[in-house]
Amino acid sequence: MSDLQKFQELTEKRRSIYALSDQLPVSNDEVVKLVEHAILHTPSAFNSQSTRIVVLFGDDHQKLWQLTEDTLRDIVDNDEQFTATKQKMDSFKGGAGTVMFFEDHSVVRDMQAAAPLYADKFPIWADQTNAMHQYVIWTALASLNIGANLQHYNPIIDKKVADTWNIDEHWELNAQMVFGAIEQPAGDKEFKPVEDRIQVFGK
């Protein structure tokens, strides 16, 4: 199998997996090394390297989803609706860990000052950089047969997260990736026609 085929196989393997357990097929250290590799080698505009990552395992992982549940309990006033929310929180707690993705806005501001011609674009490029880190880590987890799903409970949990883990005041939470052993694979995925989504000229 060529390198391209291997890469494409991994991109297909990366799916949203919600049925997770805490019994990882690899050590926590291997997951951390995977994240370290991603933070070093994922590209960023002007090599700004503005993405920041916090990895939670064990009790800290549980704590994140408990504080998210508590926050939502104060917002959702319908008991029936909250039952579904709690089930979702419990499924996240069942995983092995969470990767929290942040952007360091002090870096973005420095880049805006250094290149004022592109000042309005740096926040956009920062979001794109963060998304690339998410994709690289998600796909790398899939290569280790670790399932994951991506959540966005920011900004409602931002302050509690910052207070609980002493997060730098310049870091803004962007997404939370729950990961764990795959208990049930993702279902079939529907695809819109490729010809409606790509245009090619000059071929």
TATATA-V489124 format. One record per residue. PSI is psi in degrees with one decimal (NA if undefined). OMEGA is omega as a letter, one per 20 degrees, with the letter a starting at -180 (999 if undefined). NEAR is the number of other ideal C-beta (glycine too) atoms within 12 Angstrom. Layout:
PSI|OMEGA|NEAR  PSI|OMEGA|NEAR
This chain:
132.2|a|9  164.5|r|8  -38.4|r|9  -43.9|r|10  -40.1|r|11  -43.5|a|14  -46.1|a|18  -35.9|r|14  -39.7|r|16  -38.2|r|23  -31.1|r|18  -31.7|a|16  -27.6|r|26  109.7|a|32  166.4|r|25  110.9|a|24  124.3|a|33  -24.2|r|27  95.4|a|23  155.1|r|35  174.2|a|24  8.7|a|25  80.8|a|19  147.0|r|29  -6.6|r|21  172.5|r|22  160.0|r|16  -37.2|a|25  -36.3|r|13  -36.1|r|22  -43.1|r|35  -42.5|r|23  -37.9|r|18  -44.3|r|35  -40.5|r|37  -40.2|r|20  -42.8|a|20  -42.2|a|33  -27.5|r|31  -36.4|a|17  1.4|r|18  132.4|a|31  158.7|r|22  150.3|a|30  132.0|a|28  22.3|a|22  39.9|a|15  -28.7|r|31  50.9|a|27  -10.8|a|38  139.6|r|42  146.0|a|32  139.3|r|39  127.4|r|31  128.4|a|34  132.7|r|35  164.5|r|26  -129.5|a|18  -34.2|r|15  -38.8|r|23  -47.0|r|34  -40.1|a|25  -39.9|r|25  -46.7|a|38  -20.8|r|36  -42.1|r|24  -30.3|r|31  -43.7|r|38  -44.7|a|29  -39.5|r|22  -43.4|a|25  -32.2|r|28  -34.7|r|20  -17.1|a|15  -43.3|a|16  114.4|a|21  -0.7|r|11  116.5|a|12  -38.9|a|11  -41.9|r|11  -38.6|a|15  -27.9|r|20  -43.3|r|16  -38.0|r|15  -43.9|a|26  -38.7|r|22  -38.9|r|18  -44.1|r|24  -40.8|r|30  -36.7|r|21  -37.1|r|25  -42.6|r|40  -27.8|a|30  -13.3|r|30  -178.7|a|41  -24.0|a|38  178.6|r|45  137.2|r|46  120.3|r|45  129.6|a|44  128.8|r|41  161.3|r|37  133.7|r|39  104.1|a|31  -16.7|r|26  -35.3|r|21  -43.3|r|31  -43.9|r|36  -38.8|r|21  -40.1|r|20  -38.1|r|31  -39.3|r|25  -36.1|a|14  -30.0|a|17  71.7|a|18  -24.2|r|13  -29.8|a|12  17.8|a|19  -40.2|a|18  -14.2|a|13  -23.3|a|20  -39.5|r|31  -36.2|r|25  -46.4|r|18  -32.8|r|29  -42.2|r|37  -39.2|r|25  -41.2|r|23  -44.7|r|37  -42.7|r|44  -37.5|r|25  -40.5|r|26  -41.6|r|39  -45.5|a|36  -43.4|a|26  -46.7|a|34  -41.2|r|40  -46.0|a|35  -38.2|r|29  -39.0|r|35  -41.9|r|44  -33.8|r|31  -22.6|r|27  12.3|a|29  35.8|r|24  128.0|r|40  157.4|r|38  157.9|r|42  151.9|a|32  130.7|a|31  159.0|a|31  79.3|r|21  8.5|r|31  145.8|j|27  5.1|a|15  -21.8|r|22  2.5|a|33  -49.7|a|26  -43.4|r|17  -39.3|r|25  -46.8|a|34  -42.0|a|22  -39.7|a|13  -41.3|a|24  15.1|r|26  52.0|a|10  139.3|r|27  138.1|a|18  -19.0|a|14  -8.8|a|19  126.0|r|29  127.3|a|31  133.9|a|38  -40.6|a|36  162.7|r|34  123.4|a|36  111.8|r|49  136.7|r|44  158.6|r|46  -176.6|r|38  143.3|a|27  114.3|r|30  -26.8|r|20  128.4|a|17  164.9|r|18  153.0|r|20  -175.2|r|11  149.0|a|7  133.4|r|12  141.3|a|6  132.5|r|10  151.7|a|9  133.3|r|8  -38.9|a|9  -17.9|r|9  -6.1|a|8  -10.7|a|9  137.0|r|10  138.6|a|9  132.1|r|8  148.6|r|5  20.2|a|4  NA|999|5
